[in-house]
Structure formats: C-alpha cells, structure tokens
C-alpha cells in the first residue's frame, strides 16, 4: 500500500513538472506577463514622443511661424524689413585696461 501511494505521488509530481517548469508553464507565463507590462510602459513613452514629432511635422508643413523660428534660431536669418543690431562685449584685456568692470 505504501509503495502504491509513493508511486502515485511520483506520477503526480512528474505530471506537474511541465505545468510549472515547461515551455508554457506558470513560471514562464509570469515572466512573459512582466515583459509585456514593461513593453506597454515603454510604448506609452514612445506614443507621446511620436505625438510630439507628429505635431511638429504638421506645424512645419502648415504654419510659417515654426519655419520662421527655425530660420532665426538655427540659421540666424532676418526678414528684409528688419534691422539687425549686434552688440559685442569688448575683449577682456581692453576692458581691464580701460577700468570698466568685467561681466
């Protein structure tokens, strides 16, 4: 009787092994669920980034304000009817010689 009980327990353990440690076992499922949750979190950030890039592309295609802003900041361009003033700081050795305070 004792041998039969041990044999049945052994069979049950052998049958449970794939359920816990096999290719589609519980441990593998839990790991895959964790990976899916991490990927969903990454996807949220990527969707926000894509939305911002899409808005910038639409703004560049339709609006002249964004084009003008980029031309001014990146290319240092001005309009035809504007006057550009450039204020230069004197070099340090000239400012020290004239007694002006150094900024």
Backbone as CSV, one residue per row, in Angstrom:
resi,resn,N_x,N_y,N_z,CA_x,CA_y,CA_z,C_x,C_y,C_z
1,UNK,0.821,-1.194,0.000,0.000,0.000,0.000,0.867,1.260,0.000
2,UNK,1.908,1.219,0.797,2.796,2.379,0.873,3.496,2.618,-0.469
3,UNK,3.890,1.526,-1.120,4.542,1.638,-2.425,3.595,2.255,-3.458
4,UNK,2.335,1.884,-3.432,1.343,2.422,-4.364,1.146,3.926,-4.136
5,UNK,1.129,4.343,-2.879,0.986,5.771,-2.561,2.182,6.563,-3.071
6,UNK,3.389,6.058,-2.835,4.597,6.728,-3.316,4.635,6.770,-4.844
7,UNK,4.199,5.699,-5.482,4.178,5.660,-6.943,3.196,6.690,-7.486
8,UNK,2.023,6.805,-6.869,1.035,7.791,-7.324,1.533,9.226,-7.089
9,UNK,2.171,9.479,-5.956,2.732,10.797,-5.686,3.824,11.115,-6.718
10,UNK,4.643,10.140,-7.047,5.682,10.321,-8.060,5.091,10.635,-9.424
11,UNK,4.021,9.960,-9.810,3.353,10.215,-11.095,2.767,11.627,-11.101
12,UNK,2.169,12.023,-9.994,1.585,13.370,-9.908,2.682,14.428,-10.036
13,UNK,3.802,14.190,-9.364,4.917,15.144,-9.459,5.429,15.216,-10.894
14,UNK,5.558,14.100,-11.563,6.022,14.082,-12.955,5.033,14.789,-13.886
15,UNK,3.750,14.628,-13.598,2.744,15.302,-14.421,2.711,16.809,-14.157
16,UNK,3.034,17.220,-12.950,3.036,18.647,-12.598,4.278,19.380,-13.116
17,UNK,5.339,18.640,-13.368,6.598,19.266,-13.793,6.425,20.164,-15.023
18,UNK,5.802,19.707,-16.113,5.627,20.609,-17.261,4.732,21.810,-16.954
19,UNK,3.778,21.623,-16.046,2.890,22.724,-15.690,3.663,23.872,-15.041
20,UNK,4.656,23.546,-14.236,5.410,24.582,-13.530,6.660,25.023,-14.280
21,UNK,7.390,24.092,-14.864,8.704,24.411,-15.426,8.789,24.244,-16.936
22,UNK,7.734,23.820,-17.591,7.771,23.559,-19.026,7.726,24.833,-19.854
23,UNK,7.646,24.643,-21.166,7.661,25.761,-22.110,6.490,26.721,-21.878
24,UNK,5.339,26.208,-21.541,4.174,27.050,-21.281,3.775,27.032,-19.824
25,UNK,4.719,26.792,-18.944,4.438,26.672,-17.522,4.151,28.011,-16.864
26,UNK,3.719,27.918,-15.616,3.323,29.105,-14.859,4.476,30.098,-14.703
27,UNK,5.647,29.598,-14.443,6.791,30.490,-14.261,7.100,31.263,-15.551
28,UNK,7.019,30.581,-16.673,7.255,31.238,-17.966,6.163,32.268,-18.256
29,UNK,4.930,31.924,-17.924,3.806,32.850,-18.132,3.983,34.110,-17.287
30,UNK,4.384,33.943,-16.038,4.603,35.103,-15.172,5.714,36.000,-15.709
31,UNK,6.789,35.393,-16.209,7.888,36.172,-16.791,7.425,36.923,-18.045
32,UNK,6.653,36.267,-18.878,6.143,36.918,-20.092,5.180,38.053,-19.747
33,UNK,4.360,37.878,-18.722,3.464,38.950,-18.298,4.253,40.154,-17.804
34,UNK,5.347,39.912,-17.102,6.203,41.010,-16.639,6.819,41.743,-17.831
35,UNK,7.260,40.983,-18.829,7.840,41.604,-20.025,6.804,42.411,-20.802
36,UNK,5.580,41.912,-20.876,4.510,42.638,-21.573,4.203,43.948,-20.854
37,UNK,4.162,43.909,-19.529,3.890,45.133,-18.764,5.004,46.165,-18.985
38,UNK,6.248,45.709,-19.002,7.369,46.630,-19.243,7.290,47.212,-20.649
39,UNK,6.932,46.400,-21.639,6.831,46.892,-23.012,5.688,47.882,-23.160
40,UNK,4.570,47.640,-22.465,3.457,48.590,-22.504,3.877,49.932,-21.921
41,UNK,4.656,49.890,-20.854,5.153,51.129,-20.247,6.056,51.883,-21.233
42,UNK,6.925,51.158,-21.916,7.795,51.783,-22.925,6.974,52.361,-24.080
43,UNK,5.928,51.642,-24.467,5.102,52.091,-25.589,4.387,53.403,-25.290
44,UNK,3.998,53.609,-24.036,3.339,54.867,-23.660,4.280,56.040,-23.925
45,UNK,5.525,55.917,-23.489,6.508,56.980,-23.727,6.762,57.194,-25.206
46,UNK,6.841,56.113,-25.964,7.080,56.238,-27.402,5.882,56.866,-28.118
47,UNK,4.661,56.569,-27.662,3.487,57.200,-28.268,3.490,58.705,-28.023
48,UNK,3.881,59.117,-26.818,3.948,60.549,-26.509,5.000,61.228,-27.385
49,UNK,6.143,60.577,-27.553,7.202,61.134,-28.394,6.734,61.233,-29.853
50,UNK,6.062,60.194,-30.328,5.550,60.212,-31.701,4.513,61.311,-31.897
51,UNK,3.667,61.514,-30.893,2.656,62.571,-30.997,3.324,63.942,-31.070
52,UNK,4.367,64.151,-30.278,5.074,65.435,-30.316,5.750,65.638,-31.663
53,UNK,6.369,64.593,-32.197,7.010,64.703,-33.509,5.975,64.935,-34.613
54,UNK,4.821,64.265,-34.506,3.758,64.465,-35.485,3.254,65.899,-35.459
55,UNK,3.084,66.452,-34.266,2.638,67.841,-34.149,3.675,68.793,-34.748
56,UNK,4.946,68.509,-34.532,5.991,69.367,-35.095,6.006,69.287,-36.625
57,UNK,5.824,68.093,-37.158,5.793,67.938,-38.616,4.602,68.684,-39.202
58,UNK,3.420,68.533,-38.585,2.244,69.258,-39.068,2.452,70.762,-38.998
59,UNK,3.070,71.231,-37.923,3.330,72.662,-37.764,4.287,73.156,-38.837
60,UNK,5.297,72.355,-39.142,6.250,72.766,-40.187,5.609,72.751,-41.577
61,UNK,4.685,71.817,-41.804,4.041,71.744,-43.114,3.020,72.861,-43.311
62,UNK,2.297,73.218,-42.251,1.175,74.134,-42.393,1.460,75.552,-41.919
63,UNK,2.276,75.706,-40.903,2.459,77.022,-40.313,3.804,77.629,-40.651
64,UNK,3.796,78.932,-40.883,5.035,79.628,-41.197,5.768,80.076,-39.935
65,UNK,5.093,80.094,-38.809,5.729,80.525,-37.563,6.871,79.591,-37.168
66,UNK,6.662,78.289,-37.295,7.706,77.335,-36.925,8.887,77.434,-37.880
67,UNK,8.602,77.641,-39.156,9.682,77.771,-40.139,10.487,79.031,-39.846
68,UNK,9.786,80.119,-39.542,10.475,81.371,-39.231,11.313,81.224,-37.959
69,UNK,10.771,80.565,-36.963,11.507,80.376,-35.709,12.783,79.566,-35.938
70,UNK,12.687,78.510,-36.736,13.879,77.705,-37.028,14.895,78.494,-37.842
71,UNK,14.432,79.275,-38.801,15.347,80.068,-39.615,16.084,81.088,-38.745
72,UNK,15.384,81.684,-37.804,16.023,82.671,-36.919,17.019,82.012,-35.963
73,UNK,16.608,80.940,-35.319,17.461,80.354,-34.285,18.606,79.521,-34.857
74,UNK,18.347,78.730,-35.888,19.368,77.819,-36.392,20.210,78.429,-37.509
75,UNK,19.612,79.304,-38.299,20.337,79.855,-39.448,20.669,81.337,-39.295
76,UNK,20.247,81.948,-38.191,20.492,83.374,-37.910,19.985,84.271,-39.038
77,UNK,18.821,83.959,-39.562,18.244,84.744,-40.660,17.355,85.854,-40.103
78,UNK,17.211,86.931,-40.871,16.325,88.034,-40.515,15.450,88.342,-41.715
79,UNK,14.350,89.077,-41.478,13.457,89.478,-42.572,14.059,90.653,-43.330
80,UNK,13.497,90.920,-44.506,14.003,92.029,-45.330,13.763,93.387,-44.680
81,UNK,12.646,93.548,-43.984,12.309,94.849,-43.412,12.852,95.034,-42.000
82,UNK,13.675,94.121,-41.505,14.223,94.221,-40.162,15.631,94.807,-40.192
83,UNK,15.995,95.403,-39.084,17.358,95.900,-38.910,17.983,95.073,-37.802
84,UNK,19.150,94.553,-38.064,19.822,93.681,-37.122,20.925,94.459,-36.406
85,UNK,20.866,94.464,-35.083,21.905,95.099,-34.267,22.635,93.997,-33.517
86,UNK,23.941,94.024,-33.589,24.738,93.059,-32.851,25.578,93.813,-31.838
87,UNK,25.399,93.494,-30.579,26.132,94.157,-29.507,27.277,93.240,-29.101
88,UNK,28.480,93.753,-29.221,29.658,92.964,-28.877,30.246,93.456,-27.567
89,UNK,30.638,92.531,-26.728,31.339,92.862,-25.498,32.806,93.104,-25.857
90,UNK,33.435,94.096,-25.220,34.857,94.303,-25.502,35.664,93.124,-24.966
91,UNK,36.775,92.811,-25.605,37.616,91.723,-25.098,38.094,92.029,-23.680
92,UNK,38.400,91.026,-22.916,38.769,91.176,-21.504,39.987,92.070,-21.304
93,UNK,40.985,91.979,-22.168,42.195,92.776,-21.962,41.933,94.265,-22.221
94,UNK,40.984,94.603,-23.099,40.644,96.009,-23.328,39.791,96.556,-22.182
95,UNK,38.882,95.749,-21.661,38.029,96.196,-20.564,38.867,96.423,-19.309
96,UNK,39.853,95.586,-19.069,40.710,95.748,-17.876,41.568,97.005,-17.998
97,UNK,42.029,97.313,-19.211,42.888,98.469,-19.405,42.089,99.772,-19.251
98,UNK,40.820,99.764,-19.630,40.027,100.995,-19.563,39.396,101.194,-18.190
99,UNK,39.471,100.203,-17.313,38.926,100.324,-15.976,37.466,99.960,-15.867
100,UNK,36.863,99.442,-16.934,35.457,99.034,-16.887,35.353,97.726,-16.095
101,UNK,34.228,97.561,-15.428,34.042,96.283,-14.677,33.842,95.133,-15.643
102,UNK,34.332,94.007,-15.275,34.238,92.780,-16.087,32.941,92.056,-15.758
103,UNK,32.183,91.651,-16.753,30.915,90.930,-16.514,31.111,89.483,-16.717
